[in-house]
């Protein structure tokens, strides 16, 4: 099966070579492009052994933070190398994971020579792949050199699983080389087993994003209102991770309806991708609003009088890495990515702040937390601007309901914590077992 996989890569070489060249020349892979081919400039290990942890982008990297923290605590004599695929993931990793990580790099292409180069330089005792990062050549090469291969925070969305079932022979061959999968839910465990992983190598540990959500839970709402020049007594809707114009149009339409009833209501909107900020800004202006970018805030004190300082009503977030804390100022939160069939985005962050959260019907990438939030009465699925506006107005008028939601949401997050610690314990156990087996053989 691996031979067939590499034959397919060879046949498709003109396409992926062109894609790679465009990425390098076009800019998104320009930074340290040689690492994409396995030329990772880190020194060989000396007295310490190594773990290689890989995450794709921002979401996986944030979910990995509590695991990295627990790994550092459980395995102090190991060095940790963290790779990401995207530049935004790399920036998040370097900004957030540096207390627990020794080396950062970009993930190599899954080509035999590239993964051989990377493994020769990193020399990991264990390769930890977050969520669904299953790369045949890398996994096979790590297994062949005697290293462990583990899936951490593993999950298979409904869509991914349906695709994988059609390629069951491929996944069965690939999963032969996976030593352990720490998965988010019993459903994910069953799906990994159905694709060919031995039940003895699957552990249900929960979702590490429950642990990650608390990283920003101590943010100060008063301070953040000051930073954004928001009135201290005005209701605020925080909208996170919108991904399409249609989503933003639905949400802004709902906000306009809310403003007609409660004119003082403020909006803070954070698109998922910062390159879309000008597009979203234009949309807001088309609806008659005057958005202020985060980088223009706070307003200087001289713009307002002593009795009425200058304030923003609609804030457009054009900065990176602040959304998790911004939810602290919300009276109501809305999370994008689910009003279009995109699978949803992170619901954990607003819930960790105790905020009621609205989202669309397409949550297949976050099905477990969406279901838990609805069952706990802290998450609300809506489909139209009318439904969203009605739900927001109902909660803005009912402070007692918001207080009850805050208690329930915090309890929900607390009840499902501990996945990161359980992952680290399983990794440590497998490393110790493998090392003991090798010493016995020697």
N, C-alpha and C positions, 0 to 999 in steps of 0.2 A: 504493500500500500504506500509506503514511503517513496518507493521508486516511481510509482504512478504520480504521486504528488509532485515530485521534483521534475518529472517529465512534463507535467502540466505547467509548472513554473517556467521551464525552458521554452515551451511552445508559446507562452504568453510574454516572453522576455521583451519583445518590442514595446508592449503596452506598459509593463511596469517600469522598464527603463525610461521611457518617455515621462511617465508619471513622476518618477524619482527625480529626473532632470529638471522638470518644471518646478517641483517643490524646492529643489536646491537653488536654482537660478531665480525662481520667483520670490524667494525670501522666507517661506515658512520653515524650511529645513536648512536654510543657509547657515544658521548658527551651529558650529561644530558638526558639520555634515559628515565628516569622516567617521564619527561614532555610529552612524547608521550602517556602516559596513564593518562594524566590530572593532575598529581601532580606538578602543577606550583607554585614555591615558591615565591609568592608575597603576601604582606600583604593585608588584607581586606580594601576596601575603607573607608575613614573617612568622611571628609567634602566635598570632591569632588566626582562627578559622573565619570563614566568611559565609554570609547569607546574601543572596541576590533577590531583591524584592522588585517586582515590576508592576506598574500601574499605567493605564493608558493616558488618562487626562486628569482634569481637575477633580471630578467627582470621585474617581477611584483613589486618587492621591489623598484627598481629605478623609475618605473612609479608612485609608491605611494608617493615618496618624496615630490613633490609639493602639493599633497593633504594633507599630514601630516602637512606641513607648513601652509597651509590655515586653516586646522582644528584647529591648535594651536592658530591661530590668531582669528578665529571666535568663538571658544569655550574655552576661557582661564580657565574656572572653571572645565574643564574635564581633567582627567588623560587619557593617551593613552597607551594601551598595544598593542604591535606589535608582531605577531607570523609569523613564516615562516616554511615551510616544510623541505627545504634542508639546510645543513650546509653552503653552499656558500651563500644562501639567508640570513641566520642568520648573517654571517660575514659582508655582505653588509649592513644589517640593523643596526648592532651595529656601524659600521664605519661611516655610512652616515646619519642615522636618529636620532642620539642621541640628537640633539638640540630640537626635537619636541616630543620625545617619553619618557615616564616615565619607562616602563618596557618592557623587551624583553623575549620571550620564544619560544619554539618549539610548533608546532600545534599538538593537540592530534589526535590519531586515531579516526575514526568516529564510535566508539563503545559506547553504551549507558552509561556504567559506566565511560568511559574516558571523554566524553563530559560533563557529570554531574559533575565530579571532577573539570574540568577546569572552568565551569560556576560558580560553587560554590566559587571558589577562585577569579576569575576575577570580577564577578558580573557586567557585562556590561549593560548599558542602551541601547546601540546599537552595533550590530555586523556588521562590514563592510567587505565584502568578495570581493577581487579583481578579476576581469575578469570573470572566469568561475568556481570558487571554490564553487560548490553547493553540500553540504554534508547534507544528509537527517536527521540523528540523531541530529547533531549540530543545524541545522536550526529549527527543530521541538522543541528541548529542549529550545532554546532561545525564540521562540515564546510562548511556554507554560508558561514560567516564566514571561511573560509580556514585554520582551525586543523587540526592533526593529531589523529587519533583512534587510540589504541593500546590493545590488550588486553595486560595484563601478568600473568604467571603464569597464563595462560589454561588452562582445563580444561573438559571436558564429561563429567560423570559418565555412567555407563550410563543411568541414569534420565533425566537431563536430555537426553541425546542422543536417546533414543527419543521423548521429547515433542517435541523440536525437529524431528525428521524429519517428523512429522505436520504441522508448520507451515513446511515448507521454503521456500515462496514468501515468507513473511514474513521469514525469516532471510536469504534471498538478497537481498531488497530492503534489509534493514538492513546486511548486511555489505559492500554496495557502498561504504558511507561509512567503513569501517574501513581505515586505512592500513597497520597492522601488528598482528600478533598474535604475541607471544612466549609460546609454550605450553610445558607441562610435559613432554610426551612425544610420541613419534611417533604414538601412538594419538589423542591430542588434535589433533595437526596434521591427520591424515586426516579427523577428524570436522569440523573447521572448514572444510576444503576441500569436503567433501561437502555442507555446508550452503550453500556459495556463495562462500567467500572464496578469492581467487586464491592458488595455491601460492606465487607470488612474494612474497606478503605474509605468509607464515607462517615463523616461526623457532622451532625446537625448542631451548630454552635450559636445560631442567631445572626443578626445583621450588625456588623461593626459600626454602621452609621448611627445606631442608637447611642453608642459610646462617643462617637465624633460630634454628635449634635450638642453635647454639653460644653464643648470647647469654647463656645462664644456665649454661653448662657449667663455669664456675669457682666455682660455689657450694660452700661449706664444709660438709661433712656433720656435723662435730662441732658447729659453731655452730648448725646447724639442729636437731640433736637437742636441744641445750640450749634453744633457743627453744620447742620443743614439749614439753619435759620428758620426753623419751623416754629410756629406759635406754640407756647407751652400748653395751652388749654384746648387746642383744636384736635378733633379726631383725625387719625392718620390711617390710610390704607397703604400697606407696603406690598408691592407686586414684584415677585422675583422670577427670574429665569424664563421670560417670554422668548419665543423662538421664531414666530412668524408674524407677518403683518395682520393676518386674520385674527390671530389671538389678541394682539394689541388693540385692534379695532373693537373687538368684543368687550375687552376690559375697559377701554377708554369710554366706550358708549355707556357701560354700566356706571362708571365714575361720574359721567355727565348727569345721569339720572339721579345719583346720590346727591350731587351738588345742588340739584334743583330743590331737594327737600332739606338738606343740611348744608347750607352754602359755605360754612367754614371748613368743610372736610378737605384734608390735604392728601395728595397722592405722591408716593415715592415709587418710581418704576425702574427696575434693573433688568435690561435685556440680558439674555444668556451670553450673547457674543458682542463684544464691545464695538466691533466694526459696524454693527447695525445701529449704533447710537444716532448718527445723522438721520437715518430713515425714520426712526421712532420719533425723533424731535420734530421732523416735518409732519408726521401724523398728528402729534399733539397740537401743533399749531393749526392744522386743518380743522381740528375740533374746537378751535377758539381759545385754547389754553396758552399760557406763556411759560414754557418749561425753563427751568434753570439747571444747568449741569452741575454735578457734584463738585467738579474742579473749580467752579466759580464761587463756591461757598466755603465758609460762612461769609455773609455780606459784611463789609466794613461797618463799624458802628456809626460812621459819619453819614451813612445813607438813610438813617432814620432819625426821628426826633427822640428826645428823652422819654416822652409819653408813649410813643408808638414806634418802636424800632422796626427797621425793615425786615420783612419776612418773605419766605418763599411759600408758594401754595402747591406747585407741581415741580418735583425734583426728579431729574433724569440722571441715573447713576452711570457715570462714564469712567469709573475707577474699578480696579481689580481687587477682589478679596475682601470686600467689606460687607457683602450681603448677609452673611451669617449673623453679624452683629446688628445690622440695621433692623432686623425683625423685632428687636427689643422695643422700638418706638411704635409698633403697629397696635392699633386697636383691633384691626382685622387684617389678615394676610391673604394674598392670592398667589398661587404658584402656577406658573405656566408650563408649557410642554405637554399638556393634556387636553387642551381645547382643540388641538389638531391631533391627528393620529400619529403622535411622535413618542408615546410611551410614558410621558410625565417627567417630572423633575423632583428634586429633593424636598420632601415634606417634613423631614426630621427637624430641620433648623427652626422653622416657626413654632413647631410643637414644643421644642425644648425651651422656648421662651414663654410657653403657656398661651399661645395665640390661636384663636380659631382660624382655620385655613380652608379656603375654597379652592377647588380645582375642577378640571374638566373630566369627561368620561373616559379618556384614553390613557389609563394608568398602568398598562401592562408591564412596564419596566419597574414599577413600584407597587405591584399589586398587593403585597402583604401589608405594608404600612398604610396604604390607602384604605384597605379593608378594616384594619385595626382602628384607624382614625374615625371611620364612619361608625363602627360599632361602639366606640367610646363616646360618640357624640361631640367630637372635637374637630372633625373634618367633614366637609360638605361638598358633595358632587353636584355641579350645575352644568347646564348645557347652553344657555342663552344669556345675553346681556340682561334681559329682564329678570331671569332667575337670580343672576349674580347680584344685581342691584337690590332686589327684594331681600335676599339673604343678608347682605351687608347692612341695609337699613334696619332690619329686625335686630341685629346684634348691636349696632351703634345706639339703638334706643333702649337696650336692656343691659344695664351694667351688671346686674346680678347674674345674668346668664353668662356674661363674659368672665366673671369671677369664677363661676363653677367650671367653665371650660378650661380656665387656667389651671385649676387644681387637677382636673382630669387629664389634661394634656401632659403636665409634668409627671403625674403618676404613671401614665402610659410609657413615657420615655424611661423613667427610672425602673419600671418593672421589667423591661427588656434589655437592660444593660448587662455587660459582662462578656459579650461575644469576643472582644479583643483579647481579654485575659485567657479565655478558653482556647482561642486560636494559638496564642503563644505557648500555652501548656502542651498542646498537641505537637507543635513544632519541636519543642524541647524534648518531649518524650521520644519522638521518632529519631531525632538526632542522637540522643543517648543510646537508644536501642541499636541503631545502625553502627555507631562507634563501638559499642560492646561486641556486637557480632563480628566486626572486622578484627578486633583485638583477639577474640577467641579463635578465629581462623588463623591468624598469624602465630 
